[in-house]
Structures are given as structure tokens and as C-alpha cells.
Amino acid sequence: MEATLHALGQLLLKSIPTIFLLLLVHLYLKRMFFRPMSDVLGRRRAATEGLRESADKMRAKAEEQTNFIEAQVREARESIYQEQEEARRNWISEQVSQLEDARIQARERTRQSGELVNAETVAAKSQLAGTADELADQIAQTLLERRPA
């Protein structure tokens, strides 16, 4: 067993320069390769997160603007509907007033026509009465003239 330990000690002595070289390569690689690599990855991660935050802010702003525009569109539609309703009400009230005016004019014309017919009737009756008297006189005259004959 002593020979094994002695051989192991010899191996350990021979491996010290290799361990030292591995330690040096490790420190060199860490300083020259892994540290710059982690710095680059860190900056990249920070830039990516910054872009994500910026994109989130832009998305929130776009959503806010979309909501604002949609609200304006709703208000504009509401305004248009109110204007249309007001125009419809005005149109209906104008039609009602025009219809009432037409009714009043029709009543007035009917009344005037009735008065005209009454006046013409009175005139015709008086004319007929005068004509009837003349005809009665003519008939009486004709009858009186026929007796001697």
C-alpha cells in the first residue's frame, strides 16, 4: 500500500503544473471570453427589456388612443342620430302644420262655395220668380186673346 501512496504522491507532483495551467486557462478564459460575453448578453437583455417596455408603453398608448377615437365615433354617431331625429320631428311637425293649413283652406273654400251656391240660388230664384211672373202674364194674355176667337 505504501507503494500505491508513493505512486499517488508522484502523480500528484506531476499534476501540479497541469492544475496550475488549467487554473490559468480558466482565469484567462473567464477574463477574456466569459466576462465580455456576459457583458454583451447583459446589454442585450437590457436592450430587449427596454424594447419590451417601450413596446408595452406604445401598445398602452395605442389602446388609449383607440378608446379615445372609438368614444369620439360613438359621440359623433349619437350626434348624427339626434340630428336625424330632430330633422324627422321637424319634418313631421311641418307636415302636420301643412295638413292643418290645407284643412283650414278646404273648409274656407267649402264655406265660400256654399255661400256662392246660396247666392246663386237666391239669384236664380229671384230670376225664376221674375220670369214666372212674365210667363204668367204671357199665358194670361194668350188665354185672354183666344176667347173671342
C-alpha positions in Angstrom: 0.0 0.0 0.0 2.9 2.2 0.6 3.9 1.9 -3.0 0.5 2.9 -4.1 0.6 6.0 -1.9 4.0 6.8 -3.1 2.9 6.5 -6.8 -0.1 8.6 -6.0 2.2 11.3 -4.5 4.3 11.2 -7.6 1.3 11.6 -9.8 0.2 14.5 -7.7 3.5 16.2 -8.0 3.4 15.7 -11.8 -0.2 17.0 -12.0 0.6 20.3 -10.2 1.8 22.1 -13.3 -1.3 20.8 -15.2 -3.6 22.0 -12.4 -1.8 25.3 -12.4 -2.1 25.6 -16.2 -5.8 24.7 -16.0 -6.3 27.3 -13.4 -4.5 29.9 -15.6 -6.6 28.9 -18.6 -9.7 29.1 -16.5 -8.9 32.6 -15.3 -7.8 33.7 -18.8 -11.0 32.4 -20.4 -13.1 33.9 -17.6 -11.5 37.3 -18.0 -11.1 37.4 -21.8 -14.1 35.4 -23.0 -16.8 34.8 -20.4 -16.9 38.3 -18.8 -17.2 40.2 -22.2 -19.7 37.6 -23.2 -21.8 38.1 -20.1 -21.5 41.9 -20.5 -22.8 41.6 -24.1 -25.6 39.3 -23.0 -26.5 41.7 -20.2 -26.6 44.7 -22.5 -28.6 42.6 -25.0 -31.0 41.6 -22.2 -31.3 45.2 -21.1 -32.0 46.4 -24.6 -34.5 43.7 -25.1 -36.3 44.5 -21.9 -36.1 48.2 -22.8 -37.7 47.5 -26.1 -40.3 45.3 -24.5 -41.1 48.1 -22.0 -41.2 50.6 -24.9 -43.5 48.3 -26.9 -45.8 47.8 -23.9 -45.9 51.6 -23.4 -46.6 52.1 -27.1 -49.3 49.4 -27.0 -50.9 51.0 -24.0 -50.8 54.4 -25.7 -52.3 52.9 -28.9 -55.0 51.3 -26.9 -55.7 54.6 -25.1 -55.9 56.4 -28.5 -58.1 53.7 -29.9 -60.5 54.0 -27.0 -60.5 57.8 -27.4 -61.2 57.5 -31.1 -64.0 55.0 -30.5 -65.5 57.3 -27.9 -65.4 60.2 -30.4 -67.0 57.9 -33.1 -69.7 56.9 -30.6 -70.3 60.6 -29.8 -70.4 61.5 -33.5 -72.9 58.7 -34.2 -75.0 59.8 -31.2 -75.0 63.4 -32.5 -75.9 62.3 -36.0 -78.8 60.2 -34.7 -80.0 63.1 -32.6 -79.8 65.4 -35.6 -81.7 62.9 -37.7 -84.3 62.5 -35.0 -84.7 66.3 -34.7 -85.0 66.6 -38.5 -87.6 63.9 -38.6 -89.6 65.6 -35.8 -89.4 68.9 -37.7 -90.5 67.3 -40.9 -93.4 65.6 -39.1 -94.4 68.9 -37.4 -94.2 70.7 -40.8 -96.3 68.1 -42.4 -98.9 68.4 -39.6 -99.0 72.2 -39.9 -99.3 72.0 -43.7 -102.1 69.4 -43.4 -103.9 71.7 -40.9 -103.4 74.6 -43.2 -104.8 72.6 -46.1 -107.8 71.6 -43.9 -108.4 75.2 -43.0 -108.2 76.3 -46.6 -110.5 73.4 -47.7 -113.1 74.4 -45.0 -112.8 78.1 -46.1 -113.3 77.1 -49.8 -116.2 74.9 -48.9 -117.8 77.7 -46.9 -117.2 80.2 -49.8 -118.6 77.7 -52.3 -121.6 77.2 -50.1 -122.1 80.9 -49.9 -121.7 81.2 -53.6 -124.2 78.4 -54.2 -126.7 80.1 -51.8 -126.2 83.4 -53.6 -126.6 81.9 -57.0 -129.7 80.0 -55.7 -131.2 83.2 -54.4 -130.4 85.0 -57.7 -131.8 82.1 -59.7 -135.0 82.0 -57.5 -135.5 85.8 -57.9 -134.8 85.4 -61.7 -137.2 82.5 -61.9 -139.8 84.4 -59.9 -139.5 87.4 -62.3 -139.6 85.0 -65.3 -142.5 83.1 -63.7 -144.5 86.4 -63.4 -143.7 87.3 -67.0 -144.7 83.8 -68.2 -147.9 84.0 -66.1 -148.7 87.4 -67.7 -147.9 86.0 -71.2 -150.1 82.9 -70.6 -152.9 85.0 -69.2 -152.6 87.3 -72.2 -152.6 84.5 -74.6 -155.6 82.9 -73.0 -157.5 86.2 -73.0 -156.7 86.8 -76.6 -158.1 83.3 -77.6 -161.5 83.7 -76.1 -163.0 85.8 -78.8 -161.7 83.7 -81.4 
